[in-house]
Amino acid sequence: MPSVGSSLPTNMLATEKNADNSDLRFFVAKLTYPIAPWQGEGRIGEWPERFSDTSDRSTLARLRQQAAVATFGERSAIVCSRLCAVDGIMKLRTKLVLWIALGAVITGAISVMLSEDALHVPARRRFAAHVEIADRIARATDATWHESQIAAADGIRLKGWEFRPNHWNGATVLVLHGQFGTREGTSGFAPMLLRHGYAALVPDNRGHGSSGGAEVTYGVRERDDVRRWVGYAAGEDGARRIYGLGESMGAAILLQSLALAPRIRAVVAEGSFTGFRRVAYDRVARSLGLPAMLTGLFVEPALVYLRARYGLAMDQANPIDGVRESHTPVLYIHGTADTNIEPANSRELYAARRDGSELWQPDGATHTRASAFYPQEFERRVVGWFDAH
């Protein structure tokens, strides 16, 4: 008869597979590998050394039976705990995926909303110009005025007013308004110019006022509109010298048009931004109260949306590029209290090409309000800038 030690199996898994309920115990053992009731005393499925050393067959058989039962029960508990853990992980992953998907949907929706708001003037702000305003300006300055109109490259009609003094010096100033503005606002500069012999050409930008166009593109399309207005002033109106005065977005449009419209002799740009992407980041961060590092989650998808939906490469609306590509003298004006477009924008524009340009930072003036805070100084500097060029 073989000895007790030699008659015992060396691998419990092999023995259990041949015992009652062996298939179930074998499956449980595989699931729980490498955890065993006597973990650390041998490989999974092997008998501890103390069992193989005993000489008492009945004790050994009893221990073996107890160990097998204990092994199955404990391993069953381990399986349950592991399956629960796996189920918890799967639920956590599902929730995480759902939250990420929800966040992407919300971010995308906000980006689309911001894009559409920036691109379209609200209907309540689009209205026909009130001619009585032009009449009042003309009577007060002993000037004449007429409606002006040109066709843009995409076929839309752009409209404006042109004021001319009785003693015209042969120079015309193209005056451009900012976002959501109209010619009614910028016509307020006409009396200052008319007093000094300058004609004032005051149009509605595309997408504003009475001019055609559904989208406001911050210079992407407007810079060619400026080139056409310059051609109109030099051709039909016979202007010998042409200048530009822009406020906010109007200033940014003028700066972008300089390379396209070299007949502009000099420009006054108040409250311009350096690039659309930068001003978008600043405004979104301010409106949503977000840190700069999170603002890109809304701005970058918005830029992609504008390109895909409207074919607009808004990251090309960069006044600073227009400044670098031209030699037109520019007087930059930016109030130190401007919270709409940071004064640093005009400082950077000035630094991009200082040759022939100047920077005036009226202390305490808010966005495009230098003429209101310092009316006499504003007139002296602006008219003096045009006179010098």
Number of C-alpha atoms within 10 A of each C-alpha: 4 6 9 14 14 9 10 16 13 15 13 17 19 14 15 19 15 11 13 9 11 16 13 14 22 20 12 20 24 16 16 18 14 11 17 20 14 15 11 10 12 12 15 20 22 16 19 15 10 8 16 16 11 12 12 10 12 9 12 18 13 11 13 16 12 12 15 17 13 13 19 22 15 17 22 18 14 19 18 13 12 14 13 12 12 12 12 12 12 12 12 12 12 12 12 12 12 12 12 12 12 12 12 13 12 13 17 18 15 17 23 20 13 16 20 16 12 17 18 17 19 12 9 6 12 16 12 13 18 10 12 9 13 23 15 11 19 19 11 10 18 15 20 16 18 14 14 17 16 18 14 20 12 9 10 15 15 24 23 23 20 23 27 25 22 15 14 16 16 15 20 29 28 22 25 30 25 24 19 17 20 26 25 20 14 22 24 14 15 24 21 19 22 25 17 14 19 29 31 29 29 29 30 26 30 23 23 30 24 20 23 18 17 13 17 21 22 26 25 19 19 23 24 18 23 26 20 19 25 25 18 16 22 17 11 8 15 13 20 13 20 26 22 26 25 25 25 21 26 27 28 30 33 32 34 31 25 28 20 17 21 15 17 23 17 26 28 26 29 27 30 32 30 25 21 21 18 15 17 22 20 19 16 20 19 15 8 9 11 14 13 13 9 13 19 17 15 22 26 16 18 24 21 19 19 20 14 11 9 11 10 18 15 19 15 15 25 22 26 23 18 23 24 17 15 17 18 23 22 25 22 21 28 31 24 18 17 18 12 16 23 19 21 16 19 26 18 14 25 20 14 13 19 16 12 12 19 17 19 17 17 19 14 14 18 20 22 22 21 25 15 11 16 13 12 11 12 19 16 11 15 19 16 11 19 23 12 7 13
